[in-house]
Amino acid sequence: MSDIWKWTATETAARVASGDVTALEVAEATLARIAEVEPALNALSEVTEAIALEAADAVDTAYANGEALGPLAGVPITTKNNVDQSGTLNTGGMAAAKDNRCAQDSPMVANLKRAGAVVVGRTNVPAFSFRWFTDTDLHGRTYNPHGRTLSPGGSSGGAGVAVATGMGPIAHGNDIGGSIRFPAYANGVVGLRATVGRVPTGNPSGDGRRAISSQLITADGPLARSVADLRLGLNAMSGPDPRDPQHVPMPAVGHGAVPAHIGLVRGSGLGTPAAETVDALERAAHALEAAGSSVEEITMPRFEDAFDIWLKLVLHATYHHYGEAIRTCGDRALIHKIEMARQILPEISGGEALDLWTERLQIMRDWSLVFDRFPVVLMPVSYRHGLEIDADQGDAASLEQLFHDQSPLLATALLGHPGLSVPTGLAADGKPTGVQLAARWWDEATLLAAGQVIEDAMPAVHPIDPRQ
C-alpha cells in the first residue's frame, strides 16, 4: 500500500478501524512521504517521528485489545508551531523561544490526541504568527508546492503545504486575520476558521496574558484536502477543557443543509478582485445555483469600517503588547513589516481602542441581519491572485495595498464569524484559485454543506509533488 499517504483522514480512520491497515503502517508511510518531500519545502519545523510511532503503536494495541477509540484513531496530523504539544518545541518562529520545550499539551492538542490522532510533525510559522508569508530567521523559508516564488500563506503556511503535499491529511491552524483561510487558498486546499470560542485554546508554557484582540478575534480550526475531513478534524478539536474559560461547549458539527438563499460579495471600496478570483466566484455561484440555491449579489454593511477597525485594533495590540518583544526577537522580516505598518497607522490611545470595540458590536448586529436572510455569503478569500513571496517587504504604500487586498479575511475575522476557504482548481497560470464562504456564529454545519457543493463541482484535491 505505497499510496497510504494519499488517503483522506476519513478513509484512513475507517481502514485502521476495520483492520485493513495498521496505524503503524500509516504512520510509517506518512513519515516516508515527509522524508521524500520535506527537504524541498521546509513545511515542518520539527518532525516528531518517535512521538508518532509510539502513538500509532498505542492505537494498534488498543484495537487489538478490543478498546473503542476516537474518530481520528491512527490518522496522521500536524500541529502548528505556536501551540503547546508535550515533548516538542513551541517557538512561534522566534529565536528567543528556540528552547521552549513543552511539558503539557494545549487544550486543542489534548483533544486531538484523545481522538486518536497521530502527530507526525510541527508546522512552520512566521515570527509571532503575524505575516501572510512563512519564513523566519530561526526556521527558514517554507515553499509553496505550486511554485517557489509563491507565498505558501501565513501564518499557517507550513500547515497548508503539509496537507497539500501528503504530509498528513489534517493540519491544525489558527486565524486572527486569515491565517487558516489564506494558506488554504495559497496551497489549493480547504481551511476552516471556526467560530471564536468553539475550539479551546491556551498554552501552558505561556503566562496566559493575551492581548484583547487575540482573545476576541483569534479562532482555531483545521486545514485538509476535503470538506468531510474538515468536519472530522473540527469535531475532534472542539471538546471542552476547563483551562479555557472562554470555550463554549457546542454540539458536534453535523451534516447541514445548503441554504436556499446565498449572498455573493464580489468586491468593495477597498479593491477589485483579480480576474482569476472573479472567475472562481462565478463558478462557485453556478455550482450553488445548480444545487438549488438562489445566489444574489449583495454588499456587506460597513465592510470598509470592519476592515479599518481590525487594522487599528490588531496593530494597536501588536504595538502595545508585543512591540518590545518584536523589536528584540531579531526576525528581520517581521521587524520591517511592523516599521512599515507604523507609517500606515500610528498608535491609537486606549480610549480610542475602547471606542472601536464598541463600534465593532454595532457592525456585528448589521452583519447578523444579513446572515438572517443569507445564511451563507460567498466572497473572495483575497483580491490578490498568486501572492509572491516577501510582498510585505516593500514600502509602506505596498503594505497598505496588501492589507486592502486581504480585507475579506480581516473584516470577517474582526466580527468572529466562521469562514471557509474552498479551492476551485488551478488558473491558466497554474496557480491555485479559491473562494471564501462565511456564515453566522456557530453555523459551521451550513457553511460546510455549501462548501461541499463547491468541492463536488470542482477538480478533486489530491496531494501534489513540489513544483519549481
C-alpha positions in Angstrom: 0.0 0.0 0.0 2.5 2.6 -1.1 -0.2 5.3 -1.5 -1.4 5.3 2.1 -0.2 8.9 2.5 -2.7 9.9 -0.3 -5.7 8.8 1.7 -8.1 11.2 3.3 -8.5 11.2 7.1 -11.9 9.8 6.7 -10.6 6.8 4.7 -7.6 6.3 6.9 -9.7 6.2 10.1 -12.1 3.7 8.6 -9.4 1.4 7.3 -7.5 1.4 10.5 -10.7 0.7 12.5 -11.5 -2.2 10.1 -8.1 -3.8 10.4 -7.4 -3.3 6.7 -4.2 -1.5 7.7 -2.4 -0.7 11.0 -1.9 2.7 12.4 1.8 1.9 12.5 1.8 1.3 8.7 0.0 4.6 8.2 2.5 6.4 10.3 5.5 4.9 8.6 4.1 5.6 5.1 3.4 9.3 6.1 6.9 9.7 7.6 8.4 8.2 4.4 6.4 10.8 2.4 7.7 13.5 4.7 11.3 12.4 4.2 10.7 12.5 0.4 9.2 16.0 0.1 10.0 18.0 3.2 13.6 18.9 2.2 12.3 20.8 -0.8 9.5 22.5 1.2 10.6 23.2 4.8 7.0 23.0 5.9 7.8 21.4 9.3 9.9 23.0 12.0 10.1 19.6 13.7 9.4 16.0 12.5 8.0 14.1 15.5 8.9 10.6 14.3 9.4 8.9 17.7 6.2 10.5 19.1 4.2 9.4 16.0 5.4 5.8 16.1 4.7 5.5 19.8 1.2 6.9 19.3 0.5 4.7 16.3 1.6 1.6 18.2 -0.7 2.6 21.1 -3.6 2.8 18.7 -2.9 -0.7 17.3 -2.6 -2.1 20.8 -5.8 -0.6 21.9 -7.7 -2.0 18.8 -6.1 -5.4 19.4 -7.5 -5.3 23.0 -11.0 -4.5 21.7 -11.0 -1.0 23.0 -13.2 1.7 21.5 -11.1 4.6 20.1 -11.8 8.1 18.9 -12.7 9.3 15.4 -9.1 10.1 14.4 -7.6 6.9 15.6 -4.5 6.3 13.5 -4.8 9.4 11.4 -1.6 11.4 10.9 -1.9 15.1 11.6 0.4 18.1 12.1 0.1 20.8 14.7 1.1 24.4 14.3 4.3 25.6 16.0 2.6 28.2 18.1 0.6 25.8 20.3 2.0 23.6 23.1 2.5 19.9 22.4 4.2 18.0 25.1 7.7 16.8 24.2 8.1 19.3 21.3 9.2 22.8 20.8 6.8 25.8 20.7 9.0 28.5 19.3 6.3 30.6 17.5 9.0 31.2 14.9 11.0 33.3 17.4 14.7 32.8 18.2 14.0 33.9 21.7 11.8 30.8 22.2 14.1 28.3 20.4 14.5 26.3 23.6 10.8 26.4 24.7 10.2 22.6 25.0 6.6 22.0 26.2 5.8 19.9 29.2 2.0 19.8 28.5 -0.4 19.8 25.6 -2.6 22.8 24.8 -6.3 22.0 25.2 -6.8 21.6 21.4 -3.8 19.3 21.1 -5.1 17.2 24.0 -8.4 16.9 22.3 -6.8 15.7 19.1 -4.8 13.1 21.0 -7.9 11.9 22.8 -9.5 11.4 19.4 -6.6 9.1 18.5 -4.7 11.4 16.1 -1.0 10.6 15.4 1.1 13.8 15.3 3.8 13.5 12.7 5.2 17.0 12.8 5.1 20.6 13.9 4.4 23.1 11.1 6.4 26.2 10.4 5.1 29.7 11.1 6.3 33.3 10.7 7.6 35.0 13.8 4.7 35.9 16.1 2.4 34.3 13.5 1.9 37.7 12.1 2.5 37.6 8.3 0.8 36.1 5.3 4.2 34.5 4.5 6.1 31.8 6.2 9.8 32.3 6.7 11.8 33.2 9.8 15.4 33.7 10.7 15.0 30.7 13.1 13.4 28.1 10.9 13.9 29.4 7.4 11.5 29.7 4.5 8.6 27.4 3.7 8.0 27.0 0.0 4.6 26.7 -1.8 4.5 23.4 -3.7 2.8 25.1 -6.6 5.9 27.3 -7.2 8.8 28.5 -5.1 8.2 32.2 -5.9 4.6 32.0 -4.5 3.8 32.6 -0.8 2.6 29.5 0.9 0.5 31.8 3.0 0.7 32.5 6.7 0.7 32.2 9.4 -0.4 28.5 9.0 1.8 28.3 5.9 3.5 25.1 6.9 0.2 23.6 7.7 -1.2 24.4 4.2 1.9 23.0 2.5 1.9 19.8 4.6 -1.7 19.0 3.7 -1.3 19.8 0.0 1.7 17.5 -0.3 0.6 14.5 1.7 2.4 15.1 5.0 -0.9 14.2 6.8 -4.5 14.7 5.7 -5.4 17.1 8.5 -3.4 20.1 9.9 -4.2 22.3 12.8 -4.2 26.1 12.3 -5.3 29.3 13.9 -6.5 32.5 12.4 -6.7 36.2 13.6 -6.6 37.6 10.1 -6.7 34.8 7.6 -4.0 32.6 9.0 -6.0 29.4 8.2 -8.0 30.6 5.2 -5.2 32.2 3.3 -2.7 29.3 3.4 -5.5 27.0 2.3 -6.2 29.3 -0.6 -2.5 29.7 -1.5 -1.9 25.9 -1.5 -5.2 24.8 -3.1 -6.7 23.0 0.0 -9.7 23.7 2.3 -9.4 25.5 5.5 -11.9 26.3 8.2 -11.7 29.1 10.7 -14.2 28.1 13.4 -16.4 30.5 15.3 -14.5 32.2 18.1 -14.8 30.0 21.2 -15.7 26.7 19.6 -12.1 25.2 19.9 -10.5 25.6 23.3 -7.1 27.3 23.3 -4.3 28.3 25.6 -0.6 27.4 26.0 0.5 26.1 29.4 4.1 27.2 28.6 3.0 30.8 28.4 1.9 33.3 31.1 -1.7 33.4 30.0 -1.5 37.1 29.1 -3.1 37.6 25.6 -4.0 40.9 24.0 -7.7 41.5 24.0 -7.7 41.4 20.2 -6.3 37.8 20.3 -8.9 36.8 22.9 -11.8 38.1 20.9 -10.8 37.6 17.3 -8.5 34.6 17.0 -10.0 31.2 16.3 -8.6 27.7 15.7 -9.6 25.2 13.1 -8.4 22.5 10.6 -6.9 22.5 7.1 -7.5 19.4 4.9 -8.0 18.3 1.4 -11.7 17.7 1.7 -14.7 19.2 3.5 -15.5 15.9 5.1 -12.1 15.9 6.7 -12.6 19.4 8.0 -15.7 18.3 9.8 -13.9 15.3 11.3 -11.0 17.4 12.4 -13.1 20.3 13.8 -15.2 17.9 15.9 -12.1 16.3 17.3 -10.6 19.6 18.2 -13.6 21.1 19.9 -14.0 19.1 23.1 -14.3 21.0 26.4 -11.3 21.9 28.5 -11.5 23.8 31.8 -8.2 25.6 31.1 -10.0 27.8 28.6 -12.8 29.7 30.3 -13.9 31.3 27.0 -14.6 27.9 25.4 -18.2 27.4 24.5 -19.3 23.7 24.6 -21.3 23.1 21.4 -22.9 20.0 19.8 -20.8 18.3 17.2 -21.0 19.8 13.8 -23.2 17.5 11.7 -24.3 17.5 8.0 -26.2 20.7 7.4 -28.4 21.7 4.6 -27.4 24.0 1.8 -29.4 27.2 2.3 -32.0 28.4 -0.1 -30.5 31.9 -0.3 -26.8 32.7 -0.6 -25.3 36.2 -0.8 -22.5 37.0 -3.2 -20.0 39.8 -2.5 -17.6 40.5 -5.4 -15.5 43.4 -4.2 -15.6 46.5 -2.1 -14.4 50.1 -1.9 -11.0 48.6 -0.8 -10.3 46.7 -4.0 -11.4 44.7 -7.0 -10.7 41.0 -7.2 -8.2 39.7 -9.8 -9.8 38.2 -12.9 -9.0 34.7 -11.7 -10.8 35.3 -8.5 -13.9 36.7 -10.3 -13.9 33.5 -12.4 -13.7 31.4 -9.3 -16.6 33.3 -7.7 -18.7 32.8 -10.8 -18.0 29.1 -11.0 -18.8 28.6 -7.3 -22.0 30.6 -7.6 -23.1 28.5 -10.6 -22.4 25.3 -8.6 -24.5 26.5 -5.7 -27.3 27.5 -8.1 -27.2 24.1 -9.7 -27.7 22.6 -6.2 -30.9 24.6 -5.8 -29.8 27.8 -4.0 -30.5 31.3 -5.3 -27.4 33.4 -5.3 -28.0 37.2 -5.0 -25.2 39.8 -5.3 -25.1 41.9 -2.1 -22.8 44.2 -0.2 -21.9 43.6 3.4 -22.8 46.7 5.5 -19.9 48.7 6.7 -17.4 46.3 5.2 -14.7 49.0 5.0 -15.3 50.0 8.6 -14.9 46.4 9.7 -11.6 46.3 7.9 -10.4 49.6 9.3 -11.3 48.5 12.9 -9.5 45.2 12.5 -6.4 47.1 11.3 -6.5 49.6 14.2 -7.2 47.1 17.0 -4.8 44.4 15.9 -2.0 46.8 15.2 -2.6 48.6 18.4 -2.4 45.4 20.3 0.8 44.5 18.4 2.5 47.8 19.2 1.3 47.9 22.8 1.5 44.3 24.0 4.2 42.8 21.7 6.2 45.8 20.5 9.3 45.4 22.6 9.3 41.6 22.1 9.1 42.1 18.3 12.0 44.7 18.4 14.2 42.2 20.3 13.1 39.0 18.6 15.6 39.5 15.8 13.3 38.4 12.9 14.2 40.9 10.2 11.1 40.4 8.0 8.7 40.9 10.9 10.6 44.0 12.2 10.4 45.5 8.7 6.7 44.9 8.3 6.0 46.5 11.7 8.1 49.5 10.8 6.1 50.0 7.6 2.8 49.4 9.4 3.6 52.2 11.8 3.9 54.5 8.8 0.4 53.5 7.7 -1.2 53.6 11.1 0.5 55.1 14.2 -0.5 54.0 17.6 -4.0 54.8 18.9 -4.9 55.5 22.5 -6.5 53.1 24.9 -9.7 55.2 24.8 -9.8 55.1 21.1 -9.4 51.3 21.2 -12.4 51.0 23.6 -14.5 53.1 21.3 -13.6 50.8 18.4 -14.6 47.7 20.4 -18.0 49.4 20.9 -18.3 50.2 17.2 -17.5 46.5 16.4 -20.7 45.4 18.2 -22.7 47.7 16.0 -21.3 46.2 12.8 -21.8 42.7 14.2 -25.5 43.5 14.6 -25.6 44.8 11.0 -24.0 41.6 9.7 -26.3 39.4 11.8 -29.2 40.8 9.9 -27.6 39.9 6.6 -26.9 36.4 7.7 -30.6 36.1 8.8 -31.6 36.5 5.2 -28.5 34.8 3.6 -27.2 32.1 5.9 -24.1 31.8 3.8 -22.2 34.6 2.0 -19.8 33.8 -0.9 -16.9 36.2 -1.3 -13.2 36.3 -2.2 -10.5 35.0 0.1 -8.3 37.7 -1.2 -8.4 40.2 -4.1 -4.9 39.1 -5.0 -4.1 36.0 -7.1 -0.8 34.2 -6.7 0.8 36.3 -3.9 4.5 36.5 -4.4 6.9 35.8 -1.5 8.0 38.8 0.5 5.3 41.0 -0.8 5.2 42.7 2.6 8.8 43.6 2.5 8.4 46.7 0.3 7.5 50.2 1.3 4.5 51.4 3.4 2.3 52.0 0.3 2.8 48.4 -1.0 2.0 47.1 2.5 -1.2 49.2 2.7 -2.3 47.8 -0.7 -1.7 44.3 0.6 -3.8 45.0 3.6 -6.6 46.2 1.3 -6.3 43.1 -0.9 -6.6 40.9 2.2 -9.6 42.8 3.6 -12.1 40.0 3.0 -10.1 37.9 5.5 -9.8 40.8 8.0 -13.4 42.0 8.1 -14.8 38.6 8.7 -12.3 37.8 11.4 -13.0 41.0 13.3 -16.6 40.0 13.7 -15.9 36.4 14.9 -17.7 34.6 12.1 -16.7 31.2 10.9 -15.0 31.3 7.5 -14.3 28.6 5.0 -11.7 28.7 2.2 -12.6 26.3 -0.7 -10.3 25.6 -3.7 -11.7 25.9 -7.2 -8.9 24.4 -9.2 -5.9 25.9 -10.9 -5.9 29.0 -13.1 -4.3 29.0 -16.6 -1.1 30.2 -15.0 -1.0 27.0 -12.8 -1.7 28.9 -9.5 -4.5 27.8 -7.1 -7.8 29.7 -7.1 -10.5 29.6 -4.5 -13.4 31.3 -2.7 -14.4 32.1 0.8 -17.7 31.3 2.5 -18.8 33.0 5.7 -21.8 32.1 8.0 -23.4 33.3 11.2 -21.8 32.3 14.5 -21.9 28.6 15.3 -23.3 27.6 12.0 -20.4 25.6 10.7 -22.8 22.8 9.6 -24.4 25.1 7.0 -21.1 26.5 6.0 -19.6 23.1 5.3 -22.7 22.0 3.4 -22.3 24.9 1.0 -18.5 24.2 0.8 -19.3 20.5 -0.1 -21.4 21.7 -3.1 -18.5 23.7 -4.4 -16.0 21.0 -3.7 -18.1 18.4 -5.6 -18.3 20.7 -8.7 -14.5 21.4 -8.8 -11.5 19.2 -9.6 -10.7 16.8 -6.8 -7.8 17.8 -4.5 -5.1 15.2 -4.3 -1.6 15.5 -2.7 0.9 17.0 -5.1 4.6 16.9 -5.5 6.6 20.1 -5.2 7.0 22.1 -8.4 9.7 24.6 -9.2 
